[in-house]
Amino acid sequence: MKDLIFVFIFLILFSSRIENALPSRLYVWRVGQGQWITWVKEQNCLHFDMGGESAPTRFIQKLCRDKKNSLFLSHADLDHIRFIPWGKKNLANLCLHELPRETLNEKKRRLITSLPLCTFNSELVEDISITYFKKKNANDLSRVFLLKSSNRYTLIPGDSTTSAEHYWSHKISNLNITLLILGHHGSRYSTGDNLLAKLSYLRQTICSARKKRYGHPHADTAQRLIRRGLPLIATELWGNLSYEM
């Protein structure tokens, strides 16, 4: 009997250790045209944009409702901010790291500033975008996030354009970036050859969009990836994507 009790206690403790040792995961949600990416860690969830036409909100809530939640906004297009009201209501301690760079209209400003600013910084997330060049549109000011996990990196450029890429891409040369979320959902005006040339370790690219309605990923962008032998996965076809970090 004592032996059985010992085995039972051992299994409980061992199972608990396995659960606590589970690696963090990066989820790229199927949201139609838009972007919502969540890095689920042991005690917190880092959300990169919170937009799209629809979202698996029940599953996101199950993963993150009892954790600390922080939001990194690339910019303020509706397809990147649509679910902020839902996040405020359903995700504990949701805070915003920084305001978008572009000028906001009153409606967007009211929505975004309804979130409290985060009082902490994440050492695993770096904003590598810049502002000292002549912008042509709001997408040029999109924030660009670099996520570090172990010895690998994930690049999330928001809607940053090829023009902007020329100014920040030097910061990522020689980094072990293995995963890229296509800029501006695979638009022909993002993810240019200049950027791809610096991503020598890249192994996977992801497009979060709807091809039939919005034309993303654009054929020119797809061809740039094909020429470099880079696989492209679209959430429209594959659904929610999950990667070990």
Buried (B, 14 or more C-beta within 10 A) or exposed (E): EEEEEEEEEEEEEEEEEEEEEEEBBBBBBBBBBBBBBBBBBEEBBBBBBBBBBEBBBEEBBEBBEEBBBBBBBBBBBEBBBBBBEBBBEBBEEBBBBEBBBBEBEEEBBEBBEEBEEBEEEBEBBBBBBEEEEEBEEBBBBBBBBBBBBEEBBBBBBBBBBBBBBEBBBEBBEEBBBBBBBBBBBBBBBBBBEEBBEBBEEBEBBBBBBBBEEBBBBBEEBBEBBEEBEBEBBBBBEEEBBEBEB
